[in-house]
């Protein structure tokens, strides 16, 4: 156990130092991911590396370092930094307490797999993959692993909030109530916390120039997606990105990931330390919230297969198998 802690501290130190190196190499940019003193940051990261319920935060922070590293213009510097980044990811994976270690694979369903999909992605466009998913299906793990495998940027709700904040957006305007992020209190998802008062709603109405807070969030994210699509390849988790890009006539691939409800319940029980009754209530609450949010802003039915290029039952493939399936489809119909 002590050896494992020493290993986690070593990896955490490498992450901290890589963040500093990326910042120094860029010379200027959006700033460092870790701004506290080295010892405090390394200790916190070491704890996150062994926590199934907290390591998603570190995953987003590592991905943000990788995103910034890919903007380094000098090829030699970029190759050196990305080599260190890839080595760190391998070390994290080897801990067996890290991202995606709790798989969703169902062997019975996996034995029935058949991949017989076709399509075409527009030549000359940036590769943009929009992934919608139900909570507990390992969709976020799949998206992160796919971005790393394709060597493209990865954006989830936490990175969106961080990027908008770094671009001097109002911090309150990027707190997405429909986020999948764990930093939302589980009590909110279980319906324990009360909603906003009339006074708070009126204050938000004035603050966002007549828009609701939710509308302001949506339009901020839409603008950011449009700008990103003009300059980079990336994977984006949720954010109604598939419909936003469709309305902007920007080519992209849309994917929806789901898994049987009972498997999602079992996975959430382990990830969030909930009993069966709590996990069922939690998932039903989140499913309703995400469906309402998506359908309100898009006019489409959330999870309906006709609205996506590809729908995946992650229980049939698991995390690694899902990534390989998507890669195989992309490699057949895109020029990289």
N, C-alpha and C positions, 0 to 999 in steps of 0.2 A: 504493500500500500504506500509506504514511504517512497519507494522507488518510482511508483506511478506519479506521486506528487512532484518529485524532482523532475521527472520527464515533462509534466505539465508546465512547471515553472520554466523549464528550458524552452519549450515551444512558445509559451507566452512571451518570453523575452525576445525571441526571434520575431514574433509578430510586432511587438513594440518597436524594435529596431528597424524592421522593414518599413513600417509606417514613417519613421523619421527619415529613412533613406529616400523613400519616394518623394517626400516633401522637399528634401534638400536637392534632389535631382531635378525636380520640376522648377525649383527656384521660386516660383509663385504659383498660385492656384487656389483651390477652395480651402486649403488649410489641412492640418493634421487631423487624423481620426482620434488619436489619444493625446490629450493635452495635459493630463495630470502627471505627477512625478512618476518615474519609471517603476519604482518599487510598488507603489499603490496599484498602478495599472496592471502590472504583471501578476500580483496577488489576485486581483479580481478576475483577470482572464483565466488564471489557473483554476479557480473555482468554477467558472462558467464552462470550462472544458469537461468537467465531470458531472454537469447538471443537465439532465434531459429537458428540464423545463426552462432553462436559461441560456443554453448554448445557441439558440436561434439569434440572440442579440449579438453574440460574438461572430456568428456566421455572417450576419449583415455587415458588421464592421470590417471583417476580413474581405468580403466581397467589394466593399467600398474602396479599400486599399488597392485591390486588383483593378477595379475600374479606373482609378486615377493612374495606376502604373501603366496601363495601356495607352495613356495619353502622352507618355514620354516620347518625344520626337526622335531623339538619337537612338538608332537601332541597337547599338551595342549596349547602351545603358538600359534600354527597355528589355533586351534579352537577358541581361544580368539580373535585373530586378524580378522579372517574371519567372526565372529559374528558381530564385529563392522562394517566390510565392508558391510555385508548384511543389517544391520540397516541403514547405510548411503544411500544405494541404495533405500531402502523403503522411506526414508525421501525425497530424490530427486524426486522420482516418485510422491509423494503426493503433490508436488508443482504445478503440472499441467502446468508447463512451461518447462518441462524437456524432456529428451530423449524419442522419440517416441510418444509425445503427439499429434502430427499432423498425424492422421492415414490415411491409404490408402484404407480402407475397402469400398467396393461397395455392398450395401445390396442386390441388384438384382442379382449380380454374386454370392454372398455368399449363396443365397438360392439354388443355383444349385450345391453346392459342393458335390463331391463324392471322397472319399479316397479309392482306390483299388490298392495299390502298393505293390510289394513284392521284396525281394532281400535278400542278406546275406552279413554280414561283417565278415572278417576273425577273428577267435578267437585268442586271445593272442596278437593282435596288438594294438597300440595306436589308440584312437579314433580321427581321423583327418577329419574335415569337411571343404571343400573348397567351398566358396560361391562366385559365379559371379553374377553381378546384373547390371541393367540399373540405371542410375541416376534418382532419383525422385520416385522410386518404394518402398522406405522404406526398402530396402535390408540391409543397414547398421544397422538400428534400429533392424531389425529382427536378424541379426547376433550377435549383442551385447546382446540382451535379451536371445537368445538361449545359448550363452556361460555362462551367469550368471545362467540360469536355470539348465544347465548341470554341473555347477561348474568346468568348464574347462577354459583354457586361451583363450584370444581373441587378434587377431592381425589384424590391418588395416595398411594403408600406413604410418600413422603418427607414430604408434608404431614401425613399421619396421625401419623407419628412426632413431628413438630414440635408438632402440636396437643396430643397426649397429654402430651408433655414439658412444655409450657406450662401444662397443667392439673395439673402436679405428679405425673404418673404416673412410675413408676420407668422411667428411660430404657432400661434393659436389656430391659424387658418389651415394648418397641415395636419392637425390631429384628426385622423379619419375614424369616425365612429363605426365604420363597417370594416375595419382592418382585421386581418387574421392574426395580428401580432399578439404574443403572449403578454405583453406589458399592459394590455387591458386587464383590469381586475376580473377574475372569474366570476366574482359576485355580480358584476354588471351583466354578464352573459346569462347568469342564472336568475336575473330579474330582481335582485335584492336592492340595488341602488335606485333611488327615485330619479325621474327625469328633470329637465330644466324648468325653472319657474317662469311665469309670464314676464316678470321683470327682466330676467336673464335673456329671454327670447327677444324682447324689445330692444335691449342693449345690443344684442348681436345684429338685429335688423338695421340699426343705425350704423353700427361699425362696418358692416359689409355693404354699405350703399344700397340698401333695400333688398339685398339678397339674403337668404338664410345662410347660416354658417355652412350647412351641407352643400348648398349651391356654390358658395365661394370656394370650398375645397375642390369640388368637381371641376370648376373652370380653371383653377390654378393648375391642377394635375393635367388637364387637357392641353393647356398651353405648353407645359413642360414636355409632355409626350410628343407634341408636334415638333418642338425644337430638337428633341433627341433624335427623332426619326430622320431628320435631315443630315445628321452627322455621324451616326454610329450604328453598329449592330448590337442588339441587346435582347434579353428576355425580360418580360415584365409580368409580375404576378398580380392578377386581378386588376383593379383600378378602372374597370369597364373599358380597358384599353382596346379590346377588339372592335367595339362599336365606335369608339372615338376615332380610331385610325380608319375604319371603313367610311365614316362620314367625311373624313379629310381626304379620302381617296388615296391613302397611303398603303402600299402592298404590305401584307403581313401574313403570318400563319397563326391561326387561332386553335387552341387546344383546350379541351375540358377534361379534367381528371376527377374520377370518383371511385368509390369502392363500396361494397355492401355495408349497410348501416351497422350490422352487428360486428363486423370487423373494425369499423371505425370506432365503435363504442369501446371495444376491447383495447384498441390502441390508445385512445384518449384516457382510459382508466390508468394505463401505465404512464403515459406522458405527463398527465396533469394530476396524478394521485387522487383520482375521484373514485367513488364507489359506483356500482352499475346504475343506480337510480340517478345519481348526480350527473354521470356521463351522458345518459340518455337525454336528460333535461337540457344539459349544456349544448349538445349537438343540435337538438331540435330548435333551440333558441337561436343559435348561430345560423343554421340553415335558413330559418325564417328571415333573419336580419339581412343576410347576404342576398337572398332572393328578392326581398323587397327593395333593397338598395339598387341592385342591378336592373331590375325591371322598371323601377321608377325613372332612372336616368337613361335607359336605353330603349324602352318599349319592347324589348325582346324577352323571351322566356329563358330564365337562368337554367342552364344545364340541358336545354333541349338540343338534341344532337344536330338538328338541321341548322343551328346557328353557329356551328363550329366546323373547322376543316377535319378535325380528328378528335374523337372521344376515346379515352382510355380507362379501362377498369384496372387500377393499379394493383388490385389483388391478384390479377391474372399474370402480371409481369414482375411485380416487385419494383423497387427503386432502380436497380441496375438494368433490369430488363426493359423497363419503360424508357429509360434514357437511350438504350441501344435501338429500340424500336423507332423512336423519334429521329435519332441520328440517321438511321437507315433510310427513312422516308425522305429526309432533307437532302441527304447525299445523292439520292436518285433524281431529285427534281430541282436542285439548285447548283449553281456554279460557284464554288468557294475559292 
